[in-house]
């Protein structure tokens, strides 16, 4: 009997979800749009996403990454909408939030829908049913039921964890509660019914000024530059003020950030009985990056340590092996020659207050579009011992020189021997 009640309850819940989805679709499909990036030379779609209307003035919310090609190359592309009734029209860019992957666009002329979505005043309770709307694979608008699982933990760039299918083309679509109020925006998927949403607070912040005057094309990258600079300052202030602790790795002590922000993993070859050397690794990274365009991502951090030792090698052979182990280090983020300069590097030998002597290489490459922002690559190899040593490595993406120098000083100064 208990199983019968459970089955009836499950059937009832599924029926309610289906009915809610149907109601949402019928009531709000006129306020849902496909967002198209049109390549001017061919007149064809270059990419598509979704968007939703938030007022009676034809202002739509979408993802920044949906319109990023236009932002970077406004002379090559234009933004177009396709409405539920089949009408098509041009959109202007009103505002962007590149850090949180949001953008506002507005119908340029003609009639826009009288229907629009309202924003919720709060997020739902964890475990509540919510509904993702969008345009997957250019197939037309759909509603996907799912579950609100709260804001992702240990995350600097806040995202809601959504159990439901967010497919290509649904980016920028709204996610609503059963009353049809927006609680988030589709932004990414990790597959296997794991989706991520931009939370409600970020939407409120973007539209809070109520200034819907279109941006001038020459201002697009100025806005991005300002947002990136503020974001990196906030990130590194949080890192510097965080609780750093000392962890043992082989014969060394390494700095790790306790708690949130960075995810850490470890590995070693200690189980390999035929290995001529011992390798123990510790790797930490910021899970999220900021998407700027298809060939450029920034905002990431990677920190890596490797302890190496060998009783099988002589001092000279170990030094060659040790030196060769740092040769594969490279940038932690995706960037092309049109976006960043070549690395400029400085090599030095330094000793910190813990009597750790390190041969270090610090490299910076500048962003061509964004003055005062750099990618940073650091590699260090200790010189105190003949048959064992520590390799340290970090990469920072999209930081100021000031932030990079402060972080490097804190990082190098915290390494010690056991």
C-alpha positions as CSV (number, residue, x, y, z in Angstrom):
1,X,0.0,0.0,0.0
2,X,2.9,2.4,0.8
3,X,4.3,1.9,-2.6
4,X,0.9,2.5,-4.2
5,X,0.7,5.9,-2.3
6,X,4.2,6.7,-3.5
7,X,3.4,5.9,-7.1
8,X,0.2,8.0,-6.9
9,X,2.1,10.9,-5.4
10,X,4.8,10.6,-8.0
11,X,2.2,10.5,-10.8
12,X,0.4,13.5,-9.3
13,X,3.7,15.5,-9.1
14,X,4.6,14.6,-12.7
15,X,1.1,15.7,-13.8
16,X,1.4,19.0,-11.9
17,X,4.8,19.7,-13.4
18,X,3.5,18.9,-16.9
19,X,0.5,21.1,-16.4
20,X,2.6,23.9,-15.0
21,X,5.0,23.7,-18.0
22,X,2.1,23.8,-20.4
23,X,0.7,26.9,-18.7
24,X,4.0,28.7,-18.7
25,X,4.5,28.0,-22.3
26,X,1.1,29.2,-23.4
27,X,1.2,32.3,-21.2
28,X,4.8,33.4,-21.9
29,X,5.9,32.2,-25.3
30,X,5.2,35.6,-26.8
31,X,7.8,37.1,-24.4
32,X,10.4,34.5,-25.4
33,X,12.8,35.1,-28.3
34,X,15.5,33.4,-30.3
35,X,18.6,35.7,-30.4
36,X,20.5,35.4,-33.6
37,X,24.0,36.7,-34.5
38,X,23.9,37.4,-38.2
39,X,27.1,37.6,-40.2
40,X,26.8,40.6,-42.5
41,X,28.8,39.2,-45.5
42,X,26.7,36.1,-45.9
43,X,23.5,37.2,-44.2
44,X,23.4,33.9,-42.4
45,X,23.2,33.0,-38.7
46,X,26.6,32.7,-37.0
47,X,25.2,31.6,-33.7
48,X,21.9,31.5,-31.8
49,X,20.7,31.7,-28.2
50,X,17.6,32.7,-26.3
51,X,16.3,35.8,-24.6
52,X,13.3,37.0,-22.7
53,X,11.5,40.4,-22.5
54,X,11.4,42.2,-19.2
55,X,9.4,45.3,-19.8
56,X,6.9,46.9,-22.3
57,X,9.8,48.8,-24.0
58,X,11.1,45.7,-25.7
59,X,14.2,45.2,-23.5
60,X,15.4,41.6,-23.4
61,X,17.8,39.7,-21.1
62,X,20.2,37.2,-22.6
63,X,23.7,35.9,-22.0
64,X,26.8,38.0,-22.8
65,X,28.3,35.0,-24.6
66,X,25.3,34.8,-26.9
67,X,26.1,38.3,-28.3
68,X,29.9,38.3,-27.7
69,X,30.7,38.0,-31.4
70,X,28.8,41.2,-32.1
71,X,30.4,42.9,-29.1
72,X,33.9,42.2,-30.4
73,X,33.2,42.6,-34.1
74,X,30.3,45.0,-34.5
75,X,31.4,45.8,-38.0
76,X,31.0,42.1,-39.0
77,X,27.8,41.1,-37.2
78,X,24.4,42.3,-36.2
79,X,21.9,41.1,-33.6
80,X,18.5,39.9,-34.7
81,X,15.5,38.4,-32.9
82,X,13.0,35.8,-34.0
83,X,9.7,36.0,-32.1
84,X,7.2,33.2,-31.4
85,X,4.8,34.6,-34.1
86,X,7.6,34.4,-36.7
87,X,8.4,38.1,-36.8
88,X,12.0,39.1,-37.2
89,X,13.8,42.4,-36.2
90,X,17.0,44.0,-35.2
91,X,18.3,44.4,-31.7
92,X,20.6,47.0,-30.2
93,X,23.0,46.4,-27.3
94,X,21.9,48.2,-24.1
95,X,24.2,46.9,-21.4
96,X,26.5,44.0,-20.5
97,X,27.8,42.3,-17.4
98,X,30.7,40.2,-18.8
99,X,31.7,38.8,-15.4
100,X,28.2,37.3,-14.8
101,X,27.6,36.5,-18.5
102,X,24.6,38.7,-18.9
103,X,23.5,41.3,-21.6
104,X,20.5,43.5,-22.2
105,X,19.3,44.1,-25.8
106,X,16.4,46.1,-27.1
107,X,14.1,45.9,-30.1
108,X,15.2,48.7,-32.4
109,X,11.9,49.4,-34.1
110,X,8.5,48.0,-34.9
111,X,6.1,46.4,-32.4
112,X,7.4,44.3,-29.5
113,X,5.2,42.0,-27.4
114,X,3.0,43.5,-24.8
115,X,3.8,40.5,-22.6
116,X,6.9,40.3,-20.5
117,X,8.4,38.4,-17.7
118,X,8.6,39.7,-14.1
119,X,11.5,39.0,-11.8
120,X,11.0,37.2,-8.5
121,X,11.9,39.0,-5.3
122,X,13.7,36.0,-3.9
123,X,15.1,32.6,-4.8
124,X,13.0,29.5,-4.2
125,X,13.7,27.0,-1.4
126,X,16.2,24.3,-2.1
127,X,14.4,21.3,-3.8
128,X,11.7,23.4,-5.3
129,X,10.5,22.8,-8.9
130,X,11.6,25.4,-11.4
131,X,11.3,25.6,-15.2
132,X,13.9,26.4,-17.8
133,X,12.7,28.0,-21.1
134,X,14.7,28.4,-24.3
135,X,15.3,27.4,-27.9
136,X,17.5,24.2,-28.0
137,X,19.3,23.4,-31.3
138,X,17.1,25.8,-33.3
139,X,14.1,23.6,-32.7
140,X,11.7,26.2,-31.3
141,X,10.9,27.2,-27.7
142,X,10.4,24.5,-25.1
143,X,10.0,24.3,-21.3
144,X,12.2,21.9,-19.3
145,X,11.1,21.1,-15.7
146,X,13.9,20.8,-13.1
147,X,15.0,21.3,-9.5
148,X,16.5,24.3,-7.7
149,X,19.5,23.0,-5.8
150,X,20.7,26.3,-4.3
151,X,23.7,28.5,-5.2
152,X,26.8,26.5,-6.1
153,X,29.2,26.2,-3.1
154,X,32.9,27.3,-3.2
155,X,32.3,29.5,-6.2
156,X,33.5,33.1,-6.8
157,X,31.4,33.6,-9.9
158,X,28.0,32.7,-8.4
159,X,25.9,30.1,-10.2
160,X,22.7,28.3,-9.3
161,X,22.8,24.5,-9.6
162,X,19.9,23.3,-11.7
163,X,18.9,19.7,-12.2
164,X,17.6,19.7,-15.7
165,X,18.7,19.7,-19.3
166,X,20.1,23.0,-20.6
167,X,21.0,22.4,-24.3
168,X,22.8,24.5,-26.9
169,X,20.6,27.3,-28.0
170,X,18.9,27.7,-24.5
171,X,21.6,30.0,-23.3
172,X,20.0,33.3,-22.2
173,X,16.6,31.9,-21.6
174,X,14.7,32.5,-18.4
175,X,14.3,30.0,-15.5
176,X,11.1,30.6,-13.6
177,X,9.2,29.4,-10.6
178,X,5.7,27.9,-10.9
179,X,4.2,31.4,-10.8
180,X,6.2,32.4,-13.9
181,X,8.6,34.7,-12.0
182,X,12.2,34.7,-13.2
183,X,14.7,33.3,-10.7
184,X,17.7,32.8,-13.0
185,X,19.1,32.7,-16.5
186,X,20.3,29.6,-18.4
187,X,24.1,29.9,-18.8
188,X,25.9,26.5,-18.9
189,X,25.6,22.7,-18.6
190,X,27.9,20.1,-17.3
191,X,25.9,17.3,-18.8
192,X,24.0,14.5,-17.1
193,X,21.2,16.8,-16.0
194,X,23.5,19.2,-14.3
195,X,22.9,22.8,-15.4
196,X,24.0,26.2,-14.1
197,X,22.1,29.5,-14.0
198,X,23.0,33.1,-13.4
199,X,21.2,33.9,-10.1
200,X,18.4,36.5,-9.7
201,X,20.5,39.1,-7.9
202,X,22.8,39.5,-10.9
203,X,19.8,40.3,-13.2
204,X,18.4,42.8,-10.7
205,X,21.8,44.5,-10.6
206,X,22.1,44.7,-14.4
207,X,18.7,46.3,-14.9
208,X,18.7,48.3,-11.6
209,X,19.8,51.6,-13.3
210,X,16.6,51.6,-15.4
211,X,18.8,53.3,-18.1
212,X,18.1,51.5,-21.3
213,X,20.0,53.8,-23.7
214,X,21.9,51.7,-26.2
215,X,25.7,51.6,-25.8
216,X,27.8,53.1,-28.6
217,X,30.0,50.5,-30.3
218,X,33.2,52.3,-29.3
219,X,32.1,51.9,-25.6
220,X,31.6,48.1,-25.7
221,X,35.2,47.2,-24.7
222,X,35.6,50.1,-22.4
223,X,32.7,48.7,-20.3
224,X,34.3,45.2,-20.4
225,X,37.7,46.6,-19.3
226,X,36.2,48.4,-16.4
227,X,34.3,45.4,-15.2
228,X,37.3,43.1,-15.5
229,X,39.5,45.5,-13.5
230,X,37.0,45.8,-10.7
231,X,36.5,42.0,-10.7
232,X,40.2,41.1,-10.4
233,X,40.6,43.6,-7.6
234,X,37.7,42.0,-5.7
235,X,39.1,38.5,-6.4
236,X,42.6,39.2,-5.2
237,X,41.4,41.1,-2.1
238,X,39.4,38.1,-1.2
239,X,42.4,35.8,-1.8
240,X,44.8,38.0,0.3
241,X,42.3,38.2,3.2
242,X,41.5,34.5,3.1
243,X,42.9,32.0,5.6
244,X,46.0,30.5,4.1
245,X,47.4,27.5,5.8
246,X,50.6,25.4,5.4
247,X,50.2,21.8,4.1
248,X,52.9,19.2,3.9
249,X,54.0,17.9,0.4
250,X,57.0,15.6,0.5
251,X,59.7,17.4,2.4
252,X,58.2,20.8,1.9
253,X,55.4,22.9,3.3
254,X,53.2,24.6,0.7
255,X,50.6,27.4,1.0
256,X,46.9,26.4,0.4
257,X,43.8,28.5,0.7
258,X,41.5,27.1,3.3
259,X,37.8,26.9,2.5
260,X,36.1,28.4,-0.5
261,X,37.1,29.5,-4.0
262,X,39.8,27.0,-5.0
263,X,39.2,23.3,-5.7
264,X,42.3,21.1,-5.0
265,X,43.3,17.7,-6.1
266,X,46.3,15.5,-5.5
267,X,48.3,12.6,-7.1
268,X,51.5,10.6,-6.7
269,X,53.4,7.7,-8.2
270,X,54.1,6.1,-4.7
271,X,52.4,2.9,-5.7
272,X,54.7,2.3,-8.7
273,X,57.4,-0.1,-7.5
274,X,59.5,0.4,-10.6
275,X,59.6,4.2,-10.5
276,X,63.1,5.7,-10.2
277,X,61.8,8.7,-8.5
278,X,59.0,9.9,-6.2
279,X,56.5,12.5,-7.5
280,X,53.8,13.9,-5.3
281,X,51.5,16.6,-6.8
282,X,49.0,19.2,-5.4
283,X,46.9,21.1,-7.9
284,X,44.3,23.9,-7.1
285,X,42.3,26.0,-9.4
286,X,39.3,28.4,-9.6
287,X,36.7,26.3,-11.4
288,X,35.2,29.2,-13.4
289,X,36.5,31.6,-16.0
290,X,35.1,34.7,-17.7
291,X,34.1,34.2,-21.4
292,X,35.1,37.1,-23.6
293,X,34.8,35.6,-27.0
294,X,35.3,32.2,-28.7
295,X,39.1,32.4,-28.5
296,X,39.6,34.2,-25.2
297,X,38.8,33.4,-21.6
298,X,40.1,35.1,-18.5
299,X,39.6,35.4,-14.8
300,X,41.1,32.0,-13.9
301,X,43.7,30.9,-11.4
302,X,45.8,27.7,-11.3
303,X,48.3,26.7,-8.6
304,X,50.4,23.6,-8.8
305,X,53.1,22.0,-6.7
306,X,55.2,18.9,-7.4
307,X,57.6,17.3,-4.9
308,X,60.3,15.2,-6.6
309,X,63.0,13.1,-5.0
310,X,65.2,10.2,-6.1
311,X,67.9,8.1,-4.5
312,X,68.6,6.4,-7.9
313,X,69.9,9.6,-9.6
314,X,73.2,11.3,-9.0
315,X,73.2,15.0,-8.3
316,X,73.9,16.0,-11.9
317,X,71.3,13.6,-13.4
318,X,68.7,14.7,-10.8
319,X,69.3,18.3,-11.7
320,X,68.8,17.6,-15.4
321,X,65.6,15.7,-14.5
322,X,64.4,18.3,-12.1
323,X,65.0,21.1,-14.6
324,X,63.3,19.2,-17.4
325,X,60.2,18.8,-15.2
326,X,59.4,22.6,-15.4
327,X,59.6,22.8,-19.2
328,X,56.0,22.0,-19.9
329,X,54.5,24.8,-17.9
330,X,52.3,27.2,-19.9
331,X,49.3,29.6,-19.8
332,X,46.3,28.5,-17.9
333,X,43.7,30.2,-20.1
334,X,42.7,30.3,-23.8
335,X,44.0,33.3,-25.7
336,X,45.2,34.1,-29.2
337,X,47.8,36.3,-30.7
338,X,45.2,38.9,-31.6
339,X,44.2,39.2,-27.9
340,X,47.5,39.1,-26.0
341,X,51.1,40.0,-26.5
342,X,54.0,37.5,-26.2
343,X,55.2,36.7,-22.7
344,X,57.9,38.9,-21.3
345,X,59.9,37.0,-18.7
346,X,62.3,37.8,-15.9
347,X,64.5,35.1,-14.3
348,X,65.9,35.4,-10.8
349,X,67.2,33.4,-7.8
350,X,65.5,34.4,-4.5
351,X,65.6,33.2,-0.9
352,X,62.6,33.7,1.4
353,X,62.5,34.0,5.1
354,X,62.2,30.3,5.5
355,X,65.6,29.8,3.9
356,X,64.1,28.3,0.7
357,X,66.3,29.2,-2.2
358,X,64.4,29.2,-5.5
359,X,65.2,29.7,-9.2
360,X,62.2,31.5,-10.5
361,X,60.8,32.7,-13.8
362,X,58.0,35.3,-13.8
363,X,56.3,36.0,-17.1
364,X,53.6,38.6,-18.1
365,X,51.7,39.0,-21.3
366,X,49.5,42.1,-21.9
367,X,45.9,42.2,-23.2
368,X,45.9,44.2,-26.4
369,X,42.3,45.4,-25.9
370,X,42.4,46.0,-22.2
371,X,45.1,48.3,-20.8
372,X,46.6,47.4,-17.4
373,X,45.5,43.7,-17.5
374,X,47.9,40.8,-17.9
375,X,48.2,37.0,-17.8
376,X,50.8,35.9,-15.4
377,X,52.9,32.7,-15.5
378,X,55.3,31.8,-12.6
379,X,57.6,28.8,-12.3
380,X,59.9,28.1,-9.4
381,X,62.4,25.3,-8.6
382,X,64.1,25.0,-5.3
383,X,67.9,24.8,-5.2
384,X,68.6,23.7,-1.6
385,X,69.0,19.9,-2.1
386,X,70.8,17.6,-4.6
387,X,68.3,14.7,-4.7
388,X,65.0,16.3,-3.9
389,X,63.2,19.5,-4.5
390,X,59.9,21.3,-5.0
391,X,58.5,22.7,-8.2
392,X,55.9,25.5,-7.8
393,X,53.8,27.0,-10.6
394,X,50.9,29.3,-10.9
395,X,49.0,31.1,-13.7
396,X,46.7,34.1,-13.3
397,X,44.5,35.4,-16.0
398,X,43.4,39.0,-16.4
399,X,45.1,40.7,-13.5
400,X,46.8,44.0,-12.8
401,X,50.5,44.1,-12.3
402,X,49.9,45.3,-8.7
403,X,47.7,42.3,-7.9
404,X,50.2,39.9,-9.6
405,X,53.2,41.2,-7.6
406,X,51.3,41.0,-4.3
407,X,50.2,37.5,-5.0
408,X,53.7,36.4,-6.1
409,X,55.3,37.8,-2.9
410,X,52.7,36.1,-0.7
411,X,53.0,32.8,-2.7
412,X,56.8,32.6,-2.7
413,X,57.2,33.8,0.9
414,X,55.0,31.0,2.3
415,X,57.0,28.0,0.9
416,X,59.0,26.3,3.6
417,X,60.9,23.1,4.5
418,X,59.5,20.6,7.0
